[in-house]
Amino acid sequence: MLEISTRKIARVILLTREYGPDSVNLSDYISGLNDDEKASLVALMWVGRDSFDVSELEYAKEEARREASAPTENYLSGIPGLAEHLENGLDLLGIDVTDVEDNL
């Protein structure tokens, strides 16, 4: 289970698309998330880019916590296709973010 709201994930996706993955706006937003939210965001991205299977989500979150040697916002800013990976991860989890994105 993700420990971050769909609304917050949608905000990351929209900020990435609007300003780019290396923008200050995105970095500031991610830096304001708590550690559990950051780990869930990284794990979701990993699932979305096929580094982990959906069934390994809990393990991916644990790995994200263990491997957090740099600020999450710095790590994610270097990921090409961040928005697409997050959307793919949500799709694989059966979460539709379309309505949330439309309301942001």
Residue frames relative to the residue before (quaternion, step in Angstrom):
aa qw qx qy qz dx dy dz
M 1.0000 0.0000 0.0000 0.0000 0.00 0.00 0.00
L 0.4351 -0.6978 0.5062 0.2599 3.55 -0.98 0.85
E 0.2662 -0.7596 0.5758 0.1438 3.55 -1.05 0.80
I 0.6143 0.4454 -0.3646 0.5398 3.53 1.06 0.92
S 0.4890 -0.6826 0.4515 0.3016 3.58 -0.93 0.81
T 0.6076 -0.5487 0.4345 0.3754 3.53 -1.24 0.55
R 0.6087 0.5665 -0.3454 0.4349 3.58 1.05 -0.72
K 0.6704 0.4850 -0.2992 0.4751 3.60 0.94 -0.84
I 0.6287 0.5142 -0.3351 0.4776 3.59 1.02 -0.73
A 0.6405 0.5198 -0.3194 0.4664 3.57 0.98 -0.87
R 0.6241 0.5316 -0.3363 0.4634 3.60 1.03 -0.77
V 0.6382 0.5123 -0.3261 0.4732 3.62 0.96 -0.83
I 0.6436 0.5207 -0.3175 0.4624 3.59 0.94 -0.90
L 0.6955 0.4768 -0.2800 0.4589 3.58 0.84 -0.96
L 0.6467 0.5076 -0.3202 0.4708 3.60 0.96 -0.79
T 0.6330 0.5298 -0.3251 0.4615 3.57 1.04 -0.79
R 0.6891 0.4773 -0.2791 0.4684 3.56 0.92 -0.88
E 0.7101 0.4753 -0.2695 0.4440 3.56 0.92 -0.89
Y 0.8297 0.2299 -0.0819 0.5020 3.57 0.86 -0.96
G 0.5361 -0.6062 0.4141 0.4167 3.59 1.23 -0.34
P 0.6093 -0.6063 0.3730 0.3492 3.56 -1.14 0.60
D 0.7188 0.4209 -0.2617 0.4875 3.61 1.16 -0.36
S 0.3984 0.7432 -0.4588 0.2801 3.60 1.22 0.39
V 0.5842 -0.5703 0.4561 0.3541 3.53 -1.25 0.53
N 0.6084 0.5676 -0.3538 0.4271 3.59 1.02 -0.76
L 0.6812 0.4695 -0.2829 0.4854 3.57 0.89 -0.94
S 0.6505 0.5313 -0.3124 0.4439 3.56 0.90 -0.92
D 0.6637 0.5008 -0.3021 0.4663 3.57 0.92 -0.90
Y 0.6521 0.5186 -0.3201 0.4510 3.57 0.96 -0.85
I 0.6869 0.4770 -0.2872 0.4672 3.60 0.82 -0.97
S 0.6464 0.5285 -0.3358 0.4361 3.60 0.95 -0.79
G 0.6568 0.5209 -0.3051 0.4519 3.60 1.20 -0.46
L 0.5335 0.6163 -0.4086 0.4105 3.58 1.28 -0.11
N 0.4807 -0.6386 0.4965 0.3385 3.59 -1.17 0.44
D 0.7230 -0.4748 0.2877 0.4111 3.58 -1.26 0.33
D 0.6448 0.5128 -0.3269 0.4630 3.61 1.00 -0.76
E 0.6459 0.5110 -0.3167 0.4706 3.58 1.00 -0.81
K 0.6485 0.5181 -0.3159 0.4596 3.58 0.96 -0.85
A 0.6551 0.5053 -0.3109 0.4678 3.59 0.94 -0.88
S 0.6539 0.5044 -0.3131 0.4691 3.59 0.98 -0.79
L 0.6358 0.5320 -0.3242 0.4557 3.58 1.01 -0.80
V 0.6636 0.4842 -0.2970 0.4868 3.59 0.92 -0.90
A 0.6578 0.5083 -0.3135 0.4590 3.60 0.89 -0.89
L 0.6381 0.5192 -0.3234 0.4676 3.59 0.98 -0.81
M 0.6385 0.5142 -0.3225 0.4732 3.58 0.97 -0.83
W 0.6492 0.5157 -0.3156 0.4614 3.59 0.95 -0.84
V 0.6399 0.5038 -0.3198 0.4842 3.59 0.98 -0.82
G 0.6828 0.5133 -0.2820 0.4368 3.57 0.93 -0.89
R 0.7316 0.3622 -0.2417 0.5245 3.59 1.13 -0.49
D 0.5397 -0.6843 0.3494 0.3440 3.56 1.34 0.41
S 0.3598 0.7059 -0.5247 0.3112 3.59 1.08 0.64
F 0.7590 0.1192 -0.0678 0.6364 3.56 1.27 -0.56
D 0.4612 -0.6392 0.5387 0.2973 3.53 -1.24 0.52
V 0.6608 -0.5018 0.3754 0.4132 3.57 -1.23 0.46
S 0.6572 0.5261 -0.3127 0.4399 3.58 0.97 -0.82
E 0.6875 0.4703 -0.2689 0.4836 3.60 1.26 -0.32
L 0.2771 0.8096 -0.4868 0.1755 3.60 1.25 0.25
E 0.6656 0.4958 -0.3183 0.4581 3.62 0.84 -0.88
Y 0.6445 0.5062 -0.3109 0.4814 3.56 1.01 -0.83
A 0.6362 0.5290 -0.3242 0.4587 3.59 1.00 -0.82
K 0.6391 0.5120 -0.3299 0.4696 3.60 1.00 -0.74
E 0.6343 0.5176 -0.3261 0.4726 3.58 1.01 -0.80
E 0.6491 0.5137 -0.3058 0.4704 3.57 0.98 -0.88
A 0.6313 0.5343 -0.3296 0.4554 3.58 0.98 -0.83
R 0.6527 0.4989 -0.3121 0.4771 3.58 0.99 -0.79
R 0.6804 0.4988 -0.2862 0.4543 3.59 0.93 -0.94
E 0.7590 0.4056 -0.2068 0.4655 3.57 0.91 -0.89
A 0.4529 0.7079 -0.4427 0.3127 3.59 1.25 0.08
S 0.1175 0.8204 -0.5456 0.1246 3.57 0.42 1.23
A 0.7271 0.2715 -0.1857 0.6027 3.58 1.28 -0.36
P 0.6322 -0.5134 0.3852 0.4339 3.60 -1.13 0.37
T 0.5788 -0.6244 0.4058 0.3322 3.56 -0.94 0.93
E 0.6478 0.5295 -0.3283 0.4383 3.58 0.95 -0.84
N 0.6369 0.5053 -0.3301 0.4796 3.61 1.09 -0.61
Y 0.6445 0.5242 -0.3164 0.4580 3.57 0.96 -0.87
L 0.7226 0.4539 -0.2597 0.4520 3.58 0.75 -1.05
S 0.6069 0.5734 -0.3638 0.4130 3.60 1.07 -0.60
G 0.6920 0.4683 -0.2745 0.4759 3.59 1.20 -0.40
I 0.5576 0.6167 -0.3808 0.4047 3.59 1.27 0.12
P 0.2909 -0.7416 0.5725 0.1941 3.61 -0.49 1.12
G 0.8144 0.2305 -0.1777 0.5020 3.57 -0.98 0.80
L 0.1922 0.8251 -0.5140 0.1343 3.60 1.18 0.48
A 0.6771 0.4976 -0.3074 0.4466 3.61 0.77 -0.98
E 0.6684 0.4996 -0.3002 0.4621 3.58 0.93 -0.88
H 0.6390 0.5196 -0.3304 0.4610 3.60 0.98 -0.79
L 0.6563 0.5007 -0.3157 0.4678 3.58 0.96 -0.83
E 0.6560 0.4957 -0.3128 0.4754 3.60 0.95 -0.81
N 0.6334 0.5213 -0.3305 0.4667 3.60 0.98 -0.80
G 0.6459 0.5238 -0.3163 0.4565 3.57 0.97 -0.85
L 0.6503 0.5022 -0.3120 0.4771 3.56 0.96 -0.85
D 0.6330 0.5275 -0.3277 0.4623 3.59 0.97 -0.84
L 0.6714 0.5024 -0.3006 0.4544 3.57 0.90 -0.92
L 0.6840 0.4507 -0.2737 0.5041 3.58 1.17 -0.59
G 0.4983 -0.6803 0.4081 0.3496 3.57 1.29 -0.05
I 0.5007 0.6336 -0.4273 0.4064 3.57 1.20 0.53
D 0.2149 -0.7723 0.5885 0.1046 3.56 -0.75 1.11
V 0.1766 -0.8189 0.5431 0.0575 3.54 -0.58 1.19
T 0.4005 0.7602 -0.4481 0.2470 3.60 1.26 -0.15
D 0.6849 0.4818 -0.2930 0.4614 3.60 0.82 -0.98
V 0.6443 0.5181 -0.3203 0.4625 3.57 0.99 -0.82
E 0.6518 0.5134 -0.3144 0.4612 3.59 0.91 -0.90
D 0.6544 0.5253 -0.3141 0.4440 3.59 0.95 -0.82
N 0.7101 0.4577 -0.2553 0.4702 3.58 1.10 -0.64
L 0.5835 0.5883 -0.3818 0.4094 3.61 1.22 -0.11
